[in-house]
Amino acid sequence: VQLQASGGGLVQPGGSLRLSCVPSGSIVNLNRMGWFRQPPGKQREPVATIIAASGSTNYADSVKGRFTVSRDTPGNTVYLQMNNLRPEDTAVYYCWAFGSGLGNYWGQGTQVTVSS
């Protein structure tokens, strides 16, 4: 399984960005997908995840009400819509996928910088 993430960039506080993650390979057994982030000098942390079968989502408290994770069912592309961005959202964002019996997969990371 390979994960190709895109959509990062520089945005002013209060702005919006949308990240995309396109999986390829043996995607039929992927159960969960989502996004993690690693702020400068900190550890990687979960941001938002979605269960492939049900569409059920889960969010970090810090992004609830501002970020939305969704997926395109036919192709399993996963999106992260980020609104009302704050400087503390600055981080490298990683696409993530998990498959039963397969383990964890990671994309290459995309930089999001929130600054005026």
C-alpha positions, -999 to 999 in steps of 0.1 A, spaced: 0 0 0 13 35 -9 -2 67 3 2 99 -17 -6 131 3 -9 166 -11 -25 199 -4 -2 215 22 11 251 21 13 284 38 -19 301 50 -28 330 72 -46 324 105 -83 319 100 -77 305 65 -85 271 51 -67 242 34 -77 208 21 -54 179 22 -59 148 0 -45 113 4 -47 89 -25 -40 52 -16 -28 27 -41 -19 -10 -40 -39 -35 -19 -64 -10 -6 -93 -34 -2 -82 -45 33 -77 -10 47 -100 -6 77 -92 29 89 -76 60 74 -69 94 85 -43 121 94 -16 126 120 6 156 124 40 164 139 45 200 151 80 213 152 99 198 181 70 176 191 59 140 187 35 129 160 -1 130 171 -35 119 157 -57 145 141 -86 128 126 -95 93 116 -123 76 96 -135 40 95 -137 29 59 -168 7 62 -190 30 83 -176 64 77 -175 70 115 -150 97 124 -129 107 154 -111 140 160 -85 154 184 -101 178 208 -79 206 194 -94 204 159 -131 195 167 -154 219 149 -127 232 126 -114 201 107 -135 175 88 -122 142 76 -140 125 47 -135 98 21 -143 92 -15 -158 57 -14 -150 44 -49 -113 53 -47 -108 55 -10 -92 90 -13 -93 106 21 -96 144 26 -89 167 55 -107 200 53 -91 224 77 -109 257 85 -102 285 108 -65 275 109 -44 286 139 -6 290 142 -6 260 165 -18 239 136 15 243 119 30 209 114 39 182 89 7 163 82 9 126 75 -17 105 58 -22 72 77 -40 39 69 -45 7 89 -54 -27 76 -63 -58 97 -34 -82 94 -14 -56 75 -5 -30 101 1 7 97 10 27 65 22 62 63 23 88 35 53 110 29 40 141 48 29 175 37 39 207 54 11 230 67 23 264 79 -1 289 95 14 323 98 7 359 91 
